[in-house]
Amino acid sequence: MAEISTDAIAQAAADLVISRLGEKYELVHIDQGERLSEEQLHRLFAEDEDASGLDHAEGVLDFDWLDENRYHGTQHVLGELLDDDAREFLEKHDVLDQVRHAIEERDQSDPIGDLMNGTGPQLFRYRLDGEAEAEPWRFSDAKAEEVARALAAAAGVDFWDNVGALQELVAHSSYGGGLHILWRGDVRPVWDAVNKIRGALPDAKPTITVQWTDPELLVLDTWNGSGHTVKVRGTVRLPFDPARLSLDTERAPGGYSWTNVVGGGYQPEGDEPQFTETHTEEAQHG
């Protein structure tokens, strides 16, 4: 009878351990209350041509921190599966790494998602095509109405349903500025919409429709930090373009943010938007 080598026994033991592994593990643990910093949020939403999807999201985290946490998570699972003698035996015969790799392959951790869930609602802006003209005190009544109608058309809302709010917006946009929709809401649904587009292959990018009901409009001059907001009635429905999205914080890139103008904690009157994957021909003003 042929003698069975200890290496073969060790390999058989490793195979047995792997066969008894769970379907998935969460190796990276995020403590309750941990959240993304402002810098991490801006990096998360910044476009990165060299990375997309999960690679880009995890790139927001410190690689050494992420690697160390996955290692400790793997060690914890090994400790539950094997006693010290078994681990020493498998390691001595160079098969313990097979078990480690099998555990790591089953890792379903979502550290970015967990951190998003711990991050409070954030202020977002979505840039529309409209532009308010400066020095409204010089406008004739006809000119003021023309500018207000242009803003209504850019936002996709009815002019007469919102004539008072639109006239107010024009009158208080002293230095002019770009037209935006402003809201405060959870990070996750916004990131999911961004990631569906940026994480897809060039020939397989989905069309995401974003829809606001009775939103708050903002005219903002990012050069000198002036602006004004009004709430309008109606549904705004547009093809979602991540390039038009801004995370509005104190240290946001691209000039003055609305947070710089009014301070942190601003709460717009409008609700959070809804994101829907749709066909291109359906994405239009509602």
N, C-alpha and C positions, 0 to 999 in steps of 0.2 A: 504494500500500500504506500503510495507516494506521500511524502511529508508535505503538509501545507505550511507555507511560509507565513511568518508573522505579518509581512507586508500584505499578503493576500487577505489575511484575517482583518487587518486594519482597513483595507479597501472595502471589504464586505460590510464591516461595521459602519463605515462612513456612508455607504450606499443605503444601509438600513435606516440610519439617522435621517438622511435626506428624504427617504420615502415616507417618513413619518412627520415631516415638517407641515406646518399649517399652510393654508393656501396663500395667506398674506400676513405681513407684519407691519407695524408702524415703528420704525427704528428711530426716527427723529421726533422727540417729544417737545412740544411747545407748552410752556406753563400758562395757565389761565391768567389773562391780563396782559400778556406780552403783545406788543403791537409793532407795526412798521413805523419807522421814524419818517419825518418829512423828507429827508434826503432819500431814503429807500423808496418812498412813494413816487418821487419824481423819477428816480432811476427805473422803477417798474413801468411807468407809462411812457418813458422816453423810447423813441424808435431806435432799434439796434439792428443794422443790416447783417451783422455777423451772427446773430442768435435770434431764436424765436421760440414761442411757446414756453414749455417748462424750462428749457435751457436758459432762456432769457430771464424768466422769473427767478429761478434759483441763483442766477448770476447776481441778483440784487443782494443776496446774503453773502456773508463772509465765507469763502470756500473752506478755510481751515476750521471754522466753527461748524459748518455743515458736515465736513468729513469726520471731525471728532465725535459729533453727536451720533452719526450713523455707526461709527465704530463702537461706541459705548452701547448703543442699542443692540448691535449684533452680539456683543459680549454678554449682554443681559439674557438674550435668547439662548445662547450657548450654555449659560449657567443654569437655565431651567431644563435644558435637554440632557446635559451630561454632568456627571460628578467630576471632581478634580482628576481622579485616576484615569477615567475614560478620555478626558481632554488631553491629558499628558500622553496617553498611548497613541491617540490619533495624530497629535502634533509630532511625536517622535518619528512616526512613519509617514510624515509629510502629506497627510490627507485631511487635516483639520481645515485647511484653507478651502477645500471643496465644499465643506459644510458651510463655512462662512459665506462663500460666494452664492451658494444656493439660498441662504437666508436673505442676502442683499438683493437677489433677483426677485424676491417676493415682497420687497419693501414697497408699501403703498403710502408712505408718509407724504403729507402735503403741507410742508412747513409754511410755504407762502400763503396757502389757503387758510391755515390755522391763524397765521399772523393777521391776515385780512379780517378774519372774523373777530379778532381782538382789537382791531383798529376802529375807532369811532367814525361816524359819518363825516365825510369830507365835502368841501365846497368845490364844485366843478363849474366850468364854463364851456359852452359849445358855441363856436363862432359861426355866425350866419353870414350871408353875402351882403347884408345891408351895411350902410355907413351913414351916420348922422353928420350933417354939416355943422361947422363951427359958427359962432356968433349969431345965434338965432334971433337976438334982439333986432337985427338988421332986416329980418324977413318981413315981407308983406304977408297979409293973411293968406293969399294964394300960394305964396312960396312955402309958408309953414305947412299948409295942407298938403302940398306936393311932397315935402320931405316926410310927413307923417304917413302918407299913402305908400311911399316907397318902403318905409320901415315895416308897415303892415304886410306888404307884398313879400318882403324878404323873410318875414317870420311865418307867412302863410296863415295869417289870421284876418278876419273880416274887419275892414276899416271902420264901418259904422258901429259895429258892436263894441269897438274899443276906441272910439274917437277921442274921448276925454283923456284916457291913459296915454294914447299916442301923442296927443298935443302936449301933454305934460312932459313926456320923454323928450320931445323936440325942444321945448322951451328951456329945459334944464340941462341940455347937452351943450354947455357954453363953449367948450373947445372941440366939440364933435367927438367922433370916435367910432370904433367898430361895434356892431350889434351882436349880442350874445344872448343865449338862454342860460340862466343861472339857477343852480339847484344845489342842495346839500343832501347827500345820500350815501349809502353803503358803497364800499369800494368794490366788492366782489362782482356784482352784476355788470359794472362798467368795465372791469378788467376782463371778465369773460367775453364780452362783446369785442373788446380790442384784440384779445388773444385769438378769437375765432378767425379774425381777418389777418392779423399779422403772423399767426402761426400756421396758416394754410400755404400750400404750394401756390406759385404764381398763377397756374392755370386752373386752380380749384378753390379760389377765394370765394366764400359765401357773400351774399348781400345781407347786411343786417339793417333792419329798419328801427329807428329810434323814434319814440312817440312821447310827447308831453301833453298833458291836459291842463289848461289854464296856467301856463307857465309864467315865470317872472322874466321879463326882458331887461337886459342891461346894455346901456351904451357906455363904453369905457375907452378913454384915451390913455393908452399905456405909456405914452411919452411923458405926460405931466401928472398923471394920477388923478384924473377927474372923471366923473360919470354920474349916472342916475339910473334908477330902476323903477319899473312899474309892473304890476301884474295885469295880464291880459286874459280875455276869455277866448276859448277855442282850443282846437286840437292841432298841434304841430307835428307833422309826420314826415320824416326825411330819411334818405339813405345815410347810414352812420359812417362817418369818415373819421378814423382816429386822429388824423392830422389836425382836425378842427377842435379837438378836445384839449382842455387845459385844466390841470389841477391848480386851483386858486389858493395859494398859501402866501405867507409873508415873504418867503425867499424864493418864490417862483421865478423861473427864467423868463426873459422876454419883456422886461420893463415892469411898470407898476401893475400889480394885481388889484382886484377889488378888495381883498383883505388888507392891502396896504392903505387903501382909501378909508375904509370904515372900521378896520380892526378885526381881530379874530372873533369867532363865534357868531358871525352874521348868519341869520336864518332866513333864507328866501321864503316867500309865501307859496311858491309852486311846489307841487309834489315831485317825487323822483320819476324819471322816465322809465318807459318799458322798452325792452330790446327784443326784437323778434327776427328770426331768420326767415327771409322771404325771397320771392323772385324779384329780379331787377325792375320789371315793369310795374310792380305793385308799390315800389318805394317812391312816394311822392307826397306832396302836401295833402293833409286830410281836411 
